[in-house]
Amino acid sequence: MQKTRNRNEERAEHWLRLWSERLDIRCPVRMERTSIWQVATTDGRRGCSLVGVVLHEEEACIYHTRRLTEEDIVHELLHVAHPAWSEAEVVFHTARILSARRPLRRQAAHAAVLMRRLI
Ligand SMILES: [Zn+2]
């Protein structure tokens, strides 16, 4: 059990390093596992699964109650890189980045075209 958890954490650390570099994230980003019992919905229900990022002044923290996937990490890092983006934009670009797997410079140009179409 302990071994599996460590391997998952190592994998998440690897994705965090990789995607922080690719997305040109300048501030330090850490990950913090939290209990589902610390998470409450707006109506006060506890015991919810959650993955979310909080931007502090000089760092960001990805809080998660479950094992992080590569998609989670790309999604949360896009929130860090583009705080003004809507949730829909982040979801859209996460899918695009993960499915495209093209050289990143071309992806960025492609994204700029798509964004212009969205506006
Ligand atoms: Zn989001």
py3Dmol code that shows the C-alpha trace and the ligand (Angstrom):
import py3Dmol

protein = """\
ATOM      1  CA  MET A   1       0.000   0.000   0.000  1.00  0.00           C
ATOM      2  CA  GLN A   2       2.724   2.445   1.037  1.00  0.00           C
ATOM      3  CA  LYS A   3       4.750   1.490  -2.054  1.00  0.00           C
ATOM      4  CA  THR A   4       1.820   2.145  -4.415  1.00  0.00           C
ATOM      5  CA  ARG A   5       1.175   5.513  -2.860  1.00  0.00           C
ATOM      6  CA  ASN A   6       4.807   6.518  -3.248  1.00  0.00           C
ATOM      7  CA  ARG A   7       4.827   5.496  -6.918  1.00  0.00           C
ATOM      8  CA  ASN A   8       1.703   7.577  -7.531  1.00  0.00           C
ATOM      9  CA  GLU A   9       3.293  10.539  -5.795  1.00  0.00           C
ATOM     10  CA  GLU A  10       6.474  10.150  -7.848  1.00  0.00           C
ATOM     11  CA  ARG A  11       4.434  10.053 -11.032  1.00  0.00           C
ATOM     12  CA  ALA A  12       2.540  13.200 -10.020  1.00  0.00           C
ATOM     13  CA  GLU A  13       5.837  14.962  -9.162  1.00  0.00           C
ATOM     14  CA  HIS A  14       7.187  13.994 -12.592  1.00  0.00           C
ATOM     15  CA  TRP A  15       4.113  15.383 -14.399  1.00  0.00           C
ATOM     16  CA  LEU A  16       4.230  18.529 -12.287  1.00  0.00           C
ATOM     17  CA  ARG A  17       7.873  19.189 -13.242  1.00  0.00           C
ATOM     18  CA  LEU A  18       7.307  18.326 -16.902  1.00  0.00           C
ATOM     19  CA  TRP A  19       4.182  20.442 -17.393  1.00  0.00           C
ATOM     20  CA  SER A  20       5.390  23.365 -15.255  1.00  0.00           C
ATOM     21  CA  GLU A  21       8.296  23.633 -17.675  1.00  0.00           C
ATOM     22  CA  ARG A  22       6.218  23.144 -20.819  1.00  0.00           C
ATOM     23  CA  LEU A  23       3.594  25.669 -19.734  1.00  0.00           C
ATOM     24  CA  ASP A  24       6.291  28.080 -18.549  1.00  0.00           C
ATOM     25  CA  ILE A  25       4.994  28.308 -14.982  1.00  0.00           C
ATOM     26  CA  ARG A  26       7.231  30.715 -13.071  1.00  0.00           C
ATOM     27  CA  CYS A  27       5.962  30.334  -9.514  1.00  0.00           C
ATOM     28  CA  PRO A  28       6.548  27.244  -7.368  1.00  0.00           C
ATOM     29  CA  VAL A  29       3.639  24.808  -7.345  1.00  0.00           C
ATOM     30  CA  ARG A  30       3.207  22.203  -4.626  1.00  0.00           C
ATOM     31  CA  MET A  31       0.692  19.426  -4.141  1.00  0.00           C
ATOM     32  CA  GLU A  32      -1.112  18.672  -0.931  1.00  0.00           C
ATOM     33  CA  ARG A  33      -3.229  15.631  -0.276  1.00  0.00           C
ATOM     34  CA  THR A  34      -6.198  16.469   1.868  1.00  0.00           C
ATOM     35  CA  SER A  35      -8.897  14.349   3.485  1.00  0.00           C
ATOM     36  CA  ILE A  36     -12.336  14.218   1.876  1.00  0.00           C
ATOM     37  CA  TRP A  37     -13.686  15.139   5.321  1.00  0.00           C
ATOM     38  CA  GLN A  38     -11.995  18.527   5.109  1.00  0.00           C
ATOM     39  CA  VAL A  39     -13.875  19.312   1.906  1.00  0.00           C
ATOM     40  CA  ALA A  40     -17.367  20.750   2.114  1.00  0.00           C
ATOM     41  CA  THR A  41     -19.765  21.777  -0.632  1.00  0.00           C
ATOM     42  CA  THR A  42     -21.449  25.187  -0.572  1.00  0.00           C
ATOM     43  CA  ASP A  43     -24.438  23.608   1.204  1.00  0.00           C
ATOM     44  CA  GLY A  44     -22.144  22.233   3.894  1.00  0.00           C
ATOM     45  CA  ARG A  45     -22.071  18.577   2.819  1.00  0.00           C
ATOM     46  CA  ARG A  46     -18.789  16.890   3.709  1.00  0.00           C
ATOM     47  CA  GLY A  47     -16.911  13.953   2.245  1.00  0.00           C
ATOM     48  CA  CYS A  48     -16.538  15.201  -1.328  1.00  0.00           C
ATOM     49  CA  SER A  49     -13.790  14.337  -3.764  1.00  0.00           C
ATOM     50  CA  LEU A  50     -11.884  17.384  -4.943  1.00  0.00           C
ATOM     51  CA  VAL A  51      -8.969  18.513  -7.064  1.00  0.00           C
ATOM     52  CA  GLY A  52      -8.353  22.233  -7.113  1.00  0.00           C
ATOM     53  CA  VAL A  53      -5.611  24.807  -7.180  1.00  0.00           C
ATOM     54  CA  VAL A  54      -5.262  27.803  -4.899  1.00  0.00           C
ATOM     55  CA  LEU A  55      -3.066  30.691  -5.981  1.00  0.00           C
ATOM     56  CA  HIS A  56      -1.223  32.257  -3.084  1.00  0.00           C
ATOM     57  CA  GLU A  57       0.958  35.341  -3.405  1.00  0.00           C
ATOM     58  CA  GLU A  58       4.172  33.619  -4.423  1.00  0.00           C
ATOM     59  CA  GLU A  59       3.180  30.013  -4.928  1.00  0.00           C
ATOM     60  CA  ALA A  60       0.311  27.796  -5.916  1.00  0.00           C
ATOM     61  CA  CYS A  61      -0.978  24.649  -4.236  1.00  0.00           C
ATOM     62  CA  ILE A  62      -2.922  21.831  -5.852  1.00  0.00           C
ATOM     63  CA  TYR A  63      -5.158  20.300  -3.174  1.00  0.00           C
ATOM     64  CA  HIS A  64      -6.461  16.831  -3.926  1.00  0.00           C
ATOM     65  CA  THR A  65      -8.434  14.170  -2.144  1.00  0.00           C
ATOM     66  CA  ARG A  66      -7.726  11.473  -4.749  1.00  0.00           C
ATOM     67  CA  ARG A  67      -4.790  10.305  -6.839  1.00  0.00           C
ATOM     68  CA  LEU A  68      -3.803  12.927  -9.426  1.00  0.00           C
ATOM     69  CA  THR A  69      -3.811  12.117 -13.130  1.00  0.00           C
ATOM     70  CA  GLU A  70      -1.690  13.839 -15.773  1.00  0.00           C
ATOM     71  CA  GLU A  71      -4.883  15.523 -16.987  1.00  0.00           C
ATOM     72  CA  ASP A  72      -5.556  16.933 -13.482  1.00  0.00           C
ATOM     73  CA  ILE A  73      -2.080  18.430 -13.370  1.00  0.00           C
ATOM     74  CA  VAL A  74      -2.263  20.019 -16.840  1.00  0.00           C
ATOM     75  CA  HIS A  75      -5.726  21.386 -15.951  1.00  0.00           C
ATOM     76  CA  GLU A  76      -4.611  22.911 -12.629  1.00  0.00           C
ATOM     77  CA  LEU A  77      -1.392  24.329 -14.120  1.00  0.00           C
ATOM     78  CA  LEU A  78      -3.440  26.031 -16.846  1.00  0.00           C
ATOM     79  CA  HIS A  79      -5.417  27.750 -14.069  1.00  0.00           C
ATOM     80  CA  VAL A  80      -2.077  28.936 -12.643  1.00  0.00           C
ATOM     81  CA  ALA A  81      -0.745  30.087 -16.030  1.00  0.00           C
ATOM     82  CA  HIS A  82      -3.997  31.779 -17.068  1.00  0.00           C
ATOM     83  CA  PRO A  83      -5.912  32.908 -13.968  1.00  0.00           C
ATOM     84  CA  ALA A  84      -8.347  34.903 -16.115  1.00  0.00           C
ATOM     85  CA  TRP A  85      -9.478  31.897 -18.152  1.00  0.00           C
ATOM     86  CA  SER A  86     -12.917  30.473 -17.474  1.00  0.00           C
ATOM     87  CA  GLU A  87     -13.345  26.851 -16.393  1.00  0.00           C
ATOM     88  CA  ALA A  88     -14.611  26.044 -19.909  1.00  0.00           C
ATOM     89  CA  GLU A  89     -11.461  27.490 -21.489  1.00  0.00           C
ATOM     90  CA  VAL A  90      -9.225  25.506 -19.122  1.00  0.00           C
ATOM     91  CA  VAL A  91     -11.136  22.277 -19.875  1.00  0.00           C
ATOM     92  CA  PHE A  92     -10.947  22.990 -23.597  1.00  0.00           C
ATOM     93  CA  HIS A  93      -7.197  23.685 -23.600  1.00  0.00           C
ATOM     94  CA  THR A  94      -6.397  20.740 -21.322  1.00  0.00           C
ATOM     95  CA  ALA A  95      -8.076  18.401 -23.813  1.00  0.00           C
ATOM     96  CA  ARG A  96      -6.379  20.099 -26.732  1.00  0.00           C
ATOM     97  CA  ILE A  97      -2.903  19.938 -25.218  1.00  0.00           C
ATOM     98  CA  LEU A  98      -3.224  16.307 -24.176  1.00  0.00           C
ATOM     99  CA  SER A  99      -4.723  15.096 -27.426  1.00  0.00           C
ATOM    100  CA  ALA A 100      -2.612  17.111 -29.815  1.00  0.00           C
ATOM    101  CA  ARG A 101       0.881  16.097 -28.652  1.00  0.00           C
ATOM    102  CA  ARG A 102       2.304  18.296 -31.372  1.00  0.00           C
ATOM    103  CA  PRO A 103       5.378  20.474 -30.884  1.00  0.00           C
ATOM    104  CA  LEU A 104       4.349  23.032 -28.299  1.00  0.00           C
ATOM    105  CA  ARG A 105       5.149  26.087 -30.399  1.00  0.00           C
ATOM    106  CA  ARG A 106       2.653  24.939 -33.027  1.00  0.00           C
ATOM    107  CA  GLN A 107       0.135  24.195 -30.288  1.00  0.00           C
ATOM    108  CA  ALA A 108       0.499  27.737 -28.941  1.00  0.00           C
ATOM    109  CA  ALA A 109      -0.076  29.207 -32.403  1.00  0.00           C
ATOM    110  CA  HIS A 110      -3.051  26.912 -32.846  1.00  0.00           C
ATOM    111  CA  ALA A 111      -4.443  27.966 -29.459  1.00  0.00           C
ATOM    112  CA  ALA A 112      -4.133  31.642 -30.394  1.00  0.00           C
ATOM    113  CA  VAL A 113      -6.201  30.959 -33.526  1.00  0.00           C
ATOM    114  CA  LEU A 114      -8.819  29.052 -31.530  1.00  0.00           C
ATOM    115  CA  MET A 115      -9.002  31.785 -28.878  1.00  0.00           C
ATOM    116  CA  ARG A 116      -9.582  34.414 -31.539  1.00  0.00           C
ATOM    117  CA  ARG A 117     -12.461  32.307 -32.843  1.00  0.00           C
ATOM    118  CA  LEU A 118     -13.923  32.014 -29.342  1.00  0.00           C
ATOM    119  CA  ILE A 119     -13.901  35.763 -28.689  1.00  0.00           C
TER     120      ILE A 119
END
"""
ligand_1 = """\
1
ZN
Zn -10.745 23.885 -13.210
"""
view = py3Dmol.view(width=600, height=400)
view.addModel(protein, "pdb")
view.setStyle({"model": 0}, {"cartoon": {"style": "trace"}})
view.addModel(ligand_1, "xyz")
view.setStyle({"model": 1}, {"stick": {}})
view.zoomTo()
view.show()
